[in-house]
Amino acid sequence: MSADRVVYVVDDDDAVRNAVSHFFRTADLKVETFDSAAAFLERADLARRCCLLLDIRMPGMTGTDLHEELRGRGVRAPVIFITGHGDIPMAVEAMKKGAYDFIEKPFDAEHLLSQVLGALDDYEDAPTLPVLSKRQRAVLERVLAGKPNRQIAEELDISLKTVEFHRARIMEKLGVRTAAELFRRCLGAN
C-alpha cells in the first residue's frame, strides 16, 4: 500500500461513515470522513492519491454536484457513488460523467473494498494532470480541440493576451514546451 493514498468518504449518514471507515481501517487503508460536500471541499487535500466514496443524495451540495465541481477543478481522482436511492438512469449518468462505479446501499463490504482498491490502483497507474484553474481547464479543452488562440478568446470572452497567458501557465504546470508534448501529455492522462 502506498502510504500517501487515502479513501475520502462523503456521506451525511453517521452510521454509514462509521461503518465504512472502520471496515477500511481494518483493511489497512487510510480513511477520512466528511458529513457534507462543503466540509470535504473545505478540508480535503485534493493533491493526495485518493478514491472518493460519495453519497448521491445529501443536503446542500449532492454527491453528483460535488463530482461535477471536482471535475471542473481538474480533479481526476476516482469516484465511487454509494446510494440508497439509486436507479438505472442515475447510474448511467454517473458513469457517463466519469464515475468509477455506482454501488447501492446496503452494499457488500468486500465488493466495496475490491472496487476501492481497483480504483486506487488504476489511479496510481494513470498519468495525472496537475490541478488547473477553471479558466485554465476551459482554455486547455479548446486547445486540445485544435482551436486557435483568437477563437478561444472569442468563445471565452477574454483577450488574446489572457489566452496566451493561460496557455503558458498550462504548459508550465504540465512541464511541456511544445504543442505536441501538450497533446501527448493530456491524451495520456485521460
LOPAKE-57599 format. One record per residue: z, x, y of N, C-alpha, C, O in turn; residue in three letters. Coordinates in steps of 0.02 Angstrom, whole numbers, padded with zeros to 5 digits, always signed. Example, Ala and Ser with C-alpha at 12.3 -4.5 7.8 and 13.67 -1.06 7.14 Angstrom:
REM LOPAKE-57599
+00390+00660-00284+00390+00615-00225+00390+00660-00165+00423+00712-00166ALA+00354+00642-00112+00357+00684-00053+00394+00645+00002+00402+00670+00057SER
***
This chain:
REM LOPAKE-57599
+00000+00042-00060+00000+00000+00000+00000+00044+00063+00037+00093+00068MET-00042+00025+00110-00042+00059+00174+00019+00038+00213+00033-00021+00220SER+00055+00087+00240+00118+00072+00274+00108+00034+00339+00155+00002+00363ALA+00049+00038+00367+00040+00006+00432+00011-00064+00429-00001-00095+00481ASP+00001-00091+00369-00027-00159+00366+00028-00211+00358+00081-00199+00331ARG+00012-00271+00384+00062-00324+00388+00028-00392+00378-00031-00400+00393VAL+00067-00439+00353+00044-00508+00349+00079-00546+00404+00140-00548+00408VAL+00039-00577+00448+00067-00619+00501+00063-00692+00477+00009-00717+00460TYR+00119-00726+00477+00122-00796+00456+00137-00838+00519+00189-00830+00551VAL+00091-00883+00536+00100-00925+00595+00101-00998+00570+00049-01026+00552VAL+00161-01027+00570+00170-01095+00544+00231-01125+00578+00282-01091+00586ASP+00226-01187+00599+00282-01219+00634+00336-01245+00585+00388-01269+00608ASP+00324-01240+00520+00371-01264+00470+00417-01206+00447+00393-01158+00416ASP+00481-01210+00464+00529-01157+00447+00529-01143+00372+00530-01085+00351ASP+00528-01195+00331+00532-01187+00259+00472-01148+00232+00480-01105+00189ALA+00413-01162+00258+00353-01127+00236+00357-01054+00257+00344-01009+00217VAL+00375-01042+00320+00380-00972+00343+00430-00933+00301+00415-00877+00280ARG+00488-00962+00288+00539-00927+00250+00517-00914+00178+00527-00859+00152ASN+00489-00964+00145+00467-00956+00076+00412-00904+00070+00415-00860+00026ALA+00362-00908+00113+00306-00862+00110+00328-00791+00126+00309-00744+00091VAL+00369-00783+00178+00391-00715+00195+00434-00685+00140+00429-00626+00125SER+00477-00725+00109+00518-00700+00054+00474-00678-00005+00484-00625-00034HIS+00426-00719-00021+00382-00703-00077+00342-00638-00064+00337-00596-00108PHE+00315-00631-00003+00276-00571+00012+00320-00509+00013+00299-00455-00008PHE+00381-00516+00038+00426-00458+00039+00444-00436-00032+00451-00376-00044ARG+00451-00483-00078+00464-00463-00148+00404-00428-00179+00411-00392-00228THR+00345-00438-00149+00284-00404-00171+00271-00341-00131+00217-00313-00133ALA+00322-00318-00094+00319-00256-00054+00268-00258+00002+00237-00207+00019ASP+00259-00317+00032+00216-00322+00090+00259-00332+00152+00310-00365+00150LEU+00238-00302+00207+00271-00314+00271+00249-00382+00297+00189-00399+00294LYS+00296-00420+00322+00281-00488+00346+00315-00498+00413+00372-00478+00423VAL+00279-00530+00459+00309-00552+00522+00290-00625+00529+00233-00645+00518GLU+00339-00667+00549+00327-00738+00555+00333-00761+00627+00369-00733+00668THR+00295-00815+00642+00293-00844+00709+00292-00919+00701+00257-00945+00658PHE+00330-00954+00743+00333-01027+00737+00281-01063+00779+00278-01125+00779ASP+00240-01025+00815+00186-01055+00855+00132-01003+00870+00144-00943+00866SER+00073-01028+00887+00018-00984+00906+00036-00945+00969+00020-00886+00975ALA+00070-00978+01016+00090-00945+01078+00137-00887+01065+00129-00834+01094ALA+00185-00897+01020+00232-00843+01003+00195-00785+00970+00210-00727+00983ALA+00146-00801+00928+00106-00749+00896+00068-00709+00948+00071-00647+00947PHE+00034-00743+00993-00006-00707+01044+00038-00664+01089+00017-00612+01114LEU+00099-00687+01100+00145-00651+01144+00173-00587+01111+00183-00537+01144GLU+00187-00590+01045+00224-00536+01014+00187-00495+00961+00209-00439+00945ARG+00133-00520+00933+00100-00485+00878+00062-00424+00902+00034-00424+00957ALA+00061-00372+00862+00023-00312+00876-00045-00320+00843-00052-00311+00782ASP-00095-00338+00882-00161-00353+00855-00201-00291+00836-00255-00296+00808LEU-00174-00232+00851-00208-00171+00832-00191-00150+00760-00225-00107+00732ALA-00140-00181+00731-00121-00163+00662-00170-00192+00612-00203-00242+00624ARG-00173-00159+00554-00210-00187+00498-00170-00247+00474-00112-00240+00455ARG-00201-00305+00473-00162-00364+00457-00205-00418+00425-00267-00415+00425CYS-00171-00465+00396-00201-00527+00373-00161-00583+00405-00099-00579+00408CYS-00194-00634+00429-00159-00689+00462-00160-00751+00418-00213-00771+00394LEU-00102-00780+00407-00096-00845+00375-00081-00895+00430-00028-00893+00460LEU-00128-00939+00443-00122-00986+00498-00119-01057+00472-00162-01079+00434LEU-00067-01093+00494-00064-01165+00480-00117-01198+00524-00124-01181+00583ASP-00154-01245+00496-00207-01279+00534-00177-01322+00590-00198-01317+00647ILE-00127-01362+00572-00100-01411+00620-00032-01389+00644+00017-01389+00606ARG-00029-01370+00707+00035-01352+00739+00035-01383+00808-00018-01395+00838MET+00094-01397+00835+00097-01423+00904+00069-01371+00952+00076-01311+00940PRO+00039-01394+01006+00011-01347+01054-00055-01320+01027-00099-01358+01007GLY-00061-01255+01026-00122-01223+01000-00122-01227+00924-00076-01204+00891MET-00175-01256+00896-00181-01262+00823-00202-01195+00792-00220-01148+00828THR-00201-01192+00727-00224-01132+00693-00297-01118+00705-00317-01060+00713GLY-00338-01170+00706-00409-01160+00719-00421-01138+00791-00465-01097+00804THR-00381-01165+00838-00387-01142+00908-00368-01068+00913-00401-01030+00948ASP-00315-01049+00878-00293-00979+00879-00346-00934+00849-00360-00880+00876LEU-00377-00955+00795-00430-00916+00763-00488-00905+00812-00514-00849+00818HIS-00507-00958+00847-00561-00951+00896-00542-00906+00954-00583-00866+00978GLU-00480-00911+00977-00455-00867+01030-00458-00794+01009-00480-00751+01047GLU-00437-00780+00948-00437-00711+00923-00509-00685+00916-00522-00627+00933LEU-00553-00726+00891-00623-00704+00885-00653-00691+00954-00692-00644+00963ARG-00634-00733+01003-00657-00722+01071-00633-00656+01100-00665-00626+01143GLY-00575-00635+01077-00547-00571+01099-00573-00512+01059-00556-00454+01072ARG-00615-00526+01009-00643-00472+00968-00599-00452+00910-00611-00401+00878GLY-00547-00491+00895-00503-00475+00839-00536-00500+00775-00552-00559+00770VAL-00546-00456+00728-00582-00473+00667-00538-00471+00604-00563-00466+00549ARG-00473-00474+00613-00428-00475+00556-00442-00536+00514-00458-00589+00540ALA-00436-00530+00448-00450-00588+00405-00398-00643+00415-00339-00630+00423PRO-00423-00705+00413-00381-00763+00423-00385-00807+00361-00439-00824+00337VAL-00326-00825+00336-00321-00874+00282-00285-00934+00311-00228-00929+00334ILE-00319-00991+00310-00288-01052+00334-00248-01084+00278-00270-01087+00221PHE-00188-01108+00295-00148-01147+00249-00134-01214+00282-00118-01217+00341ILE-00140-01267+00243-00131-01333+00273-00109-01385+00222-00128-01381+00163THR-00071-01431+00245-00053-01489+00204-00097-01548+00220-00091-01601+00190GLY-00143-01539+00267-00185-01594+00291-00259-01576+00288-00297-01596+00333HIS-00279-01539+00238-00347-01514+00236-00396-01564+00207-00377-01609+00169GLY-00458-01555+00225-00512-01593+00194-00573-01547+00189-00574-01493+00218ASP-00622-01569+00152-00680-01526+00139-00717-01507+00204-00733-01449+00213ILE-00732-01555+00249-00767-01535+00311-00727-01484+00351-00756-01438+00381PRO-00661-01492+00353-00619-01444+00390-00624-01375+00358-00629-01325+00394MET-00622-01372+00292-00626-01308+00257-00694-01275+00269-00698-01215+00281ALA-00747-01315+00264-00815-01288+00275-00821-01260+00345-00848-01206+00355VAL-00796-01297+00395-00799-01274+00464-00761-01209+00474-00784-01163+00508GLU-00701-01204+00444-00661-01143+00450-00697-01084+00419-00697-01029+00448ALA-00729-01094+00362-00764-01039+00329-00826-01019+00370-00842-00959+00373MET-00860-01067+00399-00918-01051+00441-00898-01007+00500-00936-00965+00523LYS-00837-01018+00525-00814-00981+00583-00781-00915+00562-00751-00881+00604LYS-00786-00897+00499-00764-00831+00478-00698-00827+00443-00672-00772+00433GLY-00668-00883+00425-00604-00881+00388-00615-00848+00321-00668-00857+00290ALA-00566-00812+00298-00570-00779+00232-00560-00830+00177-00594-00828+00125TYR-00514-00877+00188-00501-00929+00138-00466-00988+00171-00443-00983+00228ASP-00463-01043+00135-00433-01105+00158-00393-01132+00098-00422-01152+00048PHE-00327-01132+00104-00284-01150+00047-00241-01209+00066-00209-01210+00119ILE-00240-01260+00023-00200-01319+00036-00129-01311+00010-00117-01280-00042GLU-00081-01340+00048-00011-01343+00026-00004-01404-00019-00039-01454-00009LYS+00039-01402-00068+00077-01344-00090+00029-01296-00126-00014-01317-00164PRO+00038-01232-00114-00007-01182-00143+00029-01142-00197+00090-01138-00199PHE-00012-01113-00241+00014-01069-00292+00027-01000-00260-00019-00969-00233ASP+00088-00977-00264+00108-00915-00231+00067-00855-00256+00048-00812-00217ALA+00055-00852-00321+00016-00796-00348-00056-00796-00323-00084-00743-00308GLU-00085-00855-00317-00153-00860-00290-00154-00838-00217-00199-00802-00195HIS-00104-00861-00179-00100-00842-00108-00093-00766-00102-00126-00735-00061LEU-00049-00736-00142-00040-00663-00141-00106-00628-00158-00125-00580-00124LEU-00141-00652-00208-00205-00622-00228-00255-00625-00170-00290-00576-00157SER-00258-00681-00135-00304-00688-00079-00285-00642-00021-00328-00611+00011GLN-00220-00638-00007-00197-00594+00048-00212-00521+00032-00237-00485+00075VAL-00199-00500-00029-00213-00430-00048-00288-00417-00045-00309-00363-00022LEU-00329-00464-00067-00401-00456-00062-00425-00452+00010-00467-00411+00026GLY-00396-00494+00053-00415-00493+00124-00396-00426+00156-00435-00397+00193ALA-00336-00401+00140-00314-00337+00168-00358-00280+00143-00376-00236+00182LEU-00376-00280+00079-00419-00228+00052-00488-00231+00084-00516-00179+00102ASP-00516-00291+00090-00582-00298+00121-00580-00274+00194-00627-00242+00217ASP-00526-00290+00229-00519-00271+00299-00514-00195+00306-00543-00166+00352TYR-00479-00163+00260-00472-00090+00264-00537-00055+00246-00550+00000+00270GLU-00578-00087+00203-00641-00056+00183-00696-00065+00234-00745-00028+00235ASP-00689-00115+00278-00742-00131+00327-00735-00088+00389-00680-00074+00412ALA-00792-00066+00416-00789-00032+00481-00762-00080+00533-00779-00139+00532PRO-00720-00057+00577-00691-00102+00626-00714-00085+00697-00730-00028+00712THR-00715-00136+00738-00732-00127+00808-00667-00130+00848-00622-00169+00832LEU-00662-00090+00900-00602-00096+00942-00603-00163+00979-00655-00196+00984PRO-00546-00182+01003-00542-00246+01039-00578-00239+01106-00564-00194+01146VAL-00625-00285+01116-00662-00286+01179-00638-00347+01219-00615-00396+01191LEU-00645-00342+01285-00628-00399+01327-00678-00455+01313-00731-00444+01284SER-00662-00515+01336-00706-00572+01326-00774-00559+01359-00826-00574+01329LYS-00774-00531+01418-00836-00516+01454-00875-00462+01417-00936-00467+01411ARG-00841-00410+01393-00875-00357+01356-00906-00385+01293-00962-00367+01275GLN-00871-00430+01258-00897-00461+01198-00960-00501+01214-01008-00500+01177ARG-00959-00538+01271-01018-00578+01291-01077-00532+01306-01134-00548+01287ALA-01065-00476+01339-01118-00428+01354-01144-00398+01288-01205-00394+01278VAL-01099-00378+01244-01119-00347+01181-01162-00395+01139-01212-00374+01111LEU-01142-00458+01135-01181-00506+01095-01253-00510+01121-01300-00516+01082GLU-01261-00508+01187-01328-00513+01216-01367-00447+01208-01428-00448+01198ARG-01332-00391+01211-01365-00327+01198-01391-00325+01127-01448-00305+01114VAL-01349-00348+01079-01368-00348+01009-01425-00397+00995-01462-00390+00946LEU-01432-00447+01039-01488-00495+01033-01551-00467+01064-01604-00500+01063ALA-01547-00406+01092-01606-00373+01120-01623-00392+01191-01679-00379+01214GLY-01576-00422+01226-01590-00444+01294-01582-00386+01344-01536-00346+01337LYS-01626-00382+01393-01620-00329+01443-01562-00344+01492-01540-00401+01498PRO-01538-00292+01525-01481-00299+01571-01491-00354+01623-01445-00391+01638ASN-01552-00358+01650-01565-00408+01703-01555-00479+01676-01525-00521+01710ARG-01579-00492+01616-01571-00558+01586-01497-00572+01571-01473-00628+01581GLN-01462-00521+01547-01390-00528+01533-01353-00546+01597-01310-00591+01597ILE-01370-00512+01651-01338-00526+01716-01350-00598+01737-01304-00632+01761ALA-01411-00622+01729-01427-00691+01747-01389-00741+01704-01360-00788+01730GLU-01388-00729+01638-01354-00776+01593-01279-00779+01605-01249-00833+01600GLU-01249-00722+01622-01177-00720+01633-01157-00730+01706-01098-00732+01723LEU-01208-00736+01748-01197-00745+01820-01154-00689+01849-01105-00701+01885ASP-01175-00628+01833-01142-00567+01859-01196-00520+01884-01255-00530+01870ILE-01176-00469+01920-01226-00423+01948-01251-00375+01893-01220-00365+01842SER-01309-00346+01908-01339-00297+01863-01292-00237+01855-01285-00210+01800LEU-01260-00216+01909-01213-00160+01907-01154-00176+01861-01130-00132+01825LYS-01131-00238+01862-01074-00258+01820-01095-00255+01746-01056-00233+01704THR-01155-00277+01730-01180-00272+01661-01183-00199+01640-01161-00182+01585VAL-01209-00156+01683-01214-00085+01667-01145-00055+01657-01135-00014+01612GLU-01097-00075+01698-01028-00051+01691-01000-00072+01623-00971-00031+01587PHE-01008-00136+01605-00982-00160+01541-01016-00126+01482-00983-00109+01433HIS-01081-00115+01487-01116-00080+01432-01088-00010+01423-01078+00013+01367ARG-01076+00024+01478-01049+00092+01475-00979+00092+01443-00964+00134+01401ALA-00937+00044+01462-00869+00039+01434-00872+00022+01359-00833+00049+01320ARG-00918-00023+01340-00926-00041+01269-00945+00021+01229-00916+00034+01176ILE-00993+00058+01253-01016+00117+01217-00960+00169+01213-00953+00203+01162MET-00923+00176+01267-00866+00222+01267-00814+00201+01215-00791+00242+01176GLU-00796+00136+01214-00746+00111+01167-00769+00119+01094-00729+00133+01050LYS-00834+00110+01083-00861+00114+01015-00879+00185+00995-00895+00198+00937LEU-00875+00232+01042-00888+00302+01026-00961+00315+01010-00977+00357+00967GLY-01006+00281+01045-01078+00291+01034-01111+00313+01099-01085+00301+01154VAL-01170+00346+01091-01204+00370+01151-01272+00337+01162-01297+00336+01218ARG-01301+00311+01108-01368+00281+01115-01367+00209+01091-01321+00186+01058THR-01420+00172+01111-01426+00102+01089-01432+00098+01013-01404+00053+00982ALA-01467+00145+00983-01475+00145+00910-01407+00153+00876-01392+00118+00827ALA-01364+00199+00901-01297+00207+00873-01256+00144+00882-01217+00125+00838GLU-01264+00111+00940-01228+00050+00954-01246-00004+00902-01202-00037+00875LEU-01311-00012+00889-01332-00062+00840-01305-00045+00770-01280-00089+00735PHE-01311+00018+00749-01285+00038+00683-01211+00025+00678-01187-00001+00627ARG-01174+00042+00729-01101+00034+00729-01082-00040+00724-01038-00058+00685ARG-01114-00081+00763-01097-00152+00765-01121-00189+00702-01085-00231+00675CYS-01181-00174+00679-01206-00208+00620-01166-00188+00558-01160-00228+00512LEU-01140-00127+00556-01099-00106+00501-01030-00137+00502-00995-00136+00451GLY-01009-00164+00559-00941-00191+00566-00939-00266+00557-00885-00295+00557ALA-00995-00299+00549-00995-00373+00544-01013-00395+00474-01015-00455+00461ASN
***
